Amino acid sequence: MATPVEERLRELAGSVPDPELPMLTLAELGVVRGVRRTGAAAVEVELTPTYTGCPAVESMAEDIERVLRERGGMADVRVRRVLAPAWTTDDITPEGRRKLTEAGIAPPRTTRPAGPVPVTLSARRGRTATPAGDTPAAPEPAGQAATRPSDASARASGHAGAEVTGGSGRTGPTPHGGTVSADTPAHATAPEPGPTAAVAGEPVRCPRCGSAETELLSPFSSTACKALRRCTACLEPFDHFKELT
């Protein structure tokens, strides 16, 4: 748990304006991940860039160091880049999205599914018990058991254990931190969250008039994170903060 001093230092670090979007603070952008005191006048700040190689991250780090020295009383400030978990545009706060709209920039659409993630359970194929008094089948020669079609199909279908399969085919914990116990007598298949599906039905609205009738002019604008669009209702061009998931 953060101490009161660490909470104050985090507020100071988060109050630094973003060098490319000065209407947003780093806290509203969601890139300050943690602040930890390492000594009486020493602190370490965890900073996640919006993407690997972001040219603004050096300026962010310098501004954080300066404000924590000048206003936080810290003589030793270390800013450490943290790449995992990766930053996404869903990390921008509601206040940050409001400020983007006020500045004439269409905020990124939310791609993270809201609420619980549904999980579908299916029956697990169990091992048939040997009736009392019957002699178990003789073991197969080495090397043949692994190639039996039934075993191969069981492994391919995920019945070999309780696993969660996402849309990418990878297995592991369920989204949002949930897990499936090894004792669970079923395997769970989580539907693909589909960030693009979450965005597909939501139009990019004009930040000036609110119309959903907009068109893409260029996939890049003043910075790599923005696209240039035009509203077909008011005919005004505007920047759109592209979704990054």
C-alpha positions in Angstrom: 0.0 0.0 0.0 1.3 3.4 -0.9 2.2 5.8 1.9 0.8 9.3 2.1 4.2 10.7 0.8 4.1 8.3 -2.1 0.5 9.2 -3.0 1.5 12.9 -3.0 4.6 12.2 -5.2 2.4 10.3 -7.6 0.0 13.2 -7.8 2.9 15.5 -8.6 4.2 13.1 -11.2 0.8 12.7 -12.7 0.2 16.5 -12.9 3.0 16.8 -15.6 1.4 17.8 -18.9 1.9 15.4 -21.9 4.5 17.0 -24.3 2.4 16.2 -27.4 -1.1 16.7 -25.9 -0.6 19.5 -23.4 -4.3 19.6 -22.6 -3.8 16.2 -20.8 -1.8 15.4 -17.8 0.2 12.1 -17.6 -2.3 10.9 -15.0 -5.2 11.5 -17.4 -3.2 9.8 -20.2 -2.7 6.8 -17.9 1.1 6.4 -18.3 2.2 6.8 -14.7 2.0 3.3 -13.3 3.6 3.6 -9.9 5.7 5.7 -7.5 7.9 4.1 -4.8 10.2 5.7 -2.3 13.6 4.1 -2.1 15.1 6.4 0.5 14.5 9.5 2.6 14.9 11.7 -0.5 14.9 9.1 -3.2 12.0 7.9 -5.4 11.4 5.6 -8.4 8.6 6.3 -10.9 7.3 3.7 -13.2 6.4 5.1 -16.6 4.8 3.3 -19.5 5.2 4.8 -23.0 2.2 4.9 -25.2 4.1 2.8 -27.7 7.7 1.4 -27.8 10.0 4.0 -29.2 7.6 6.9 -28.4 9.8 10.1 -28.8 8.0 11.9 -26.1 9.0 9.5 -23.3 12.3 11.2 -22.7 10.6 14.6 -22.3 8.1 13.0 -19.9 10.8 11.5 -17.8 12.7 14.8 -17.6 9.6 16.8 -16.6 8.8 14.2 -13.9 12.3 14.4 -12.5 12.1 18.2 -12.4 8.7 18.4 -10.7 9.6 15.8 -8.0 12.9 17.6 -7.2 11.4 21.1 -7.2 8.0 20.5 -5.6 8.4 17.1 -4.0 11.7 17.6 -2.2 13.3 14.5 -3.7 17.1 14.7 -4.4 17.3 11.4 -6.2 14.6 10.7 -8.8 14.7 7.7 -11.1 12.2 7.2 -13.9 12.0 3.5 -15.0 10.2 2.5 -18.2 7.8 -0.3 -17.7 6.6 -2.0 -20.9 4.2 -4.6 -19.4 1.3 -4.4 -19.1 1.4 -2.4 -22.3 -0.4 0.9 -22.4 -3.7 1.1 -24.4 -6.0 4.0 -25.2 -8.5 2.5 -22.8 -6.1 3.8 -20.1 -7.1 7.4 -20.9 -9.4 8.6 -18.1 -12.9 10.0 -18.7 -11.6 13.4 -17.8 -8.9 13.0 -20.4 -11.4 12.1 -23.0 -13.5 15.1 -22.2 -10.5 17.4 -22.5 -9.6 15.9 -25.9 -13.1 16.6 -27.2 -12.9 20.2 -25.9 -9.6 20.7 -27.7 -11.2 19.5 -31.0 -9.7 16.0 -31.0 -12.1 13.0 -31.2 -11.1 10.7 -28.3 -10.3 7.1 -29.0 -13.3 4.7 -28.8 -13.4 2.3 -25.9 -12.2 -1.2 -26.9 -12.1 -2.9 -23.5 -15.3 -5.0 -22.9 -17.4 -3.6 -20.1 -18.5 -5.8 -17.2 -17.9 -9.5 -16.7 -16.4 -11.6 -19.5 -18.7 -14.6 -20.3 -17.1 -18.0 -20.1 -18.7 -21.1 -21.7 -18.2 -24.4 -20.0 -18.4 -27.7 -21.8 -18.3 -31.3 -20.5 -14.9 -32.9 -20.1 -14.3 -36.3 -21.6 -13.5 -38.6 -18.6 -11.7 -41.9 -18.4 -13.9 -45.0 -18.4 -13.6 -47.0 -15.2 -12.6 -50.7 -15.4 -15.4 -52.9 -14.0 -14.5 -54.9 -11.0 -12.9 -58.3 -11.8 -11.9 -57.3 -15.3 -8.3 -57.3 -16.3 -7.0 -53.9 -17.5 -5.8 -53.7 -21.0 -2.1 -54.3 -21.6 0.0 -51.1 -21.9 0.8 -50.1 -25.5 4.4 -50.1 -26.7 6.4 -47.0 -26.1 5.9 -44.3 -28.8 2.5 -45.6 -30.0 0.3 -44.2 -27.2 1.2 -40.6 -28.0 0.1 -41.1 -31.6 -3.4 -42.6 -31.0 -6.0 -40.5 -32.8 -8.2 -40.3 -29.6 -5.3 -38.8 -27.6 -4.3 -36.4 -30.3 -7.9 -35.2 -30.7 -8.3 -34.9 -27.0 -5.2 -32.7 -26.8 -6.3 -30.6 -29.8 -9.7 -30.0 -28.4 -8.3 -29.0 -25.0 -9.8 -31.9 -23.0 -6.4 -32.8 -21.6 -6.8 -30.2 -18.9 -8.7 -27.1 -17.8 -7.6 -24.3 -20.0 -8.8 -21.0 -21.3 -8.5 -20.3 -25.0 -8.8 -16.8 -26.2 -9.3 -15.5 -29.7 -5.6 -15.7 -30.5 -5.4 -19.4 -29.6 -3.2 -18.9 -26.6 -4.1 -20.5 -23.3 -3.8 -19.2 -19.9 -5.8 -17.2 -17.2 -9.1 -15.8 -18.1 -9.3 -12.1 -18.9 -9.4 -9.6 -16.0 -7.4 -11.9 -13.7 -9.8 -14.8 -13.5 -8.4 -18.4 -13.5 -9.7 -21.9 -14.0 -8.6 -24.3 -11.3 -6.8 -27.5 -12.3 -9.5 -29.3 -10.3 -12.3 -27.9 -12.4 -14.0 -30.9 -14.2 -14.5 -28.9 -17.4 -12.5 -26.8 -19.8 -13.5 -23.2 -20.4 -13.4 -21.4 -23.7 -13.5 -17.7 -23.4 -15.0 -15.9 -26.4 -12.7 -13.6 -28.3 -13.1 -10.2 -26.7 -12.7 -8.6 -30.1 -11.5 -5.0 -29.6 -12.3 -4.3 -33.2 -15.8 -5.7 -32.7 -16.3 -3.4 -29.7 -15.4 -0.5 -31.9 -17.0 -1.5 -35.1 -20.5 -0.4 -34.2 -19.3 2.9 -32.6 -18.7 5.7 -35.1 -16.0 8.4 -34.8 -18.0 11.5 -33.8 -17.1 15.0 -34.8 -15.8 16.8 -31.7 -17.2 20.1 -33.0 -20.8 19.3 -33.8 -21.2 15.7 -32.5 -22.2 14.2 -35.9 -21.4 10.5 -36.5 -21.1 11.2 -40.3 -17.3 11.5 -40.6 -14.8 10.2 -43.1 -11.1 9.4 -43.0 -8.8 11.8 -44.9 -5.4 10.4 -43.8 -4.4 7.6 -41.3 -1.8 10.0 -39.9 -2.0 13.6 -38.7 0.2 15.9 -36.7 1.5 12.9 -34.6 1.6 9.2 -35.3 -1.1 8.5 -32.7 -3.7 10.6 -34.5 -5.6 10.3 -37.8 -7.1 13.2 -39.9 -10.8 13.0 -40.5 -13.5 15.3 -41.8 -17.1 15.8 -40.7 -19.5 15.5 -43.6 -22.1 17.5 -41.7 -20.2 20.6 -40.7 -17.4 20.0 -43.2 -14.7 20.7 -40.5 -11.6 18.6 -40.4 -10.4 17.2 -37.1 -7.9 14.9 -35.5 -8.9 11.5 -34.2 -6.9 9.9 -31.4 -6.6 6.4 -32.9 -7.4 3.3 -30.8 -4.5 1.3 -29.6 -5.2 -2.1 -28.0 
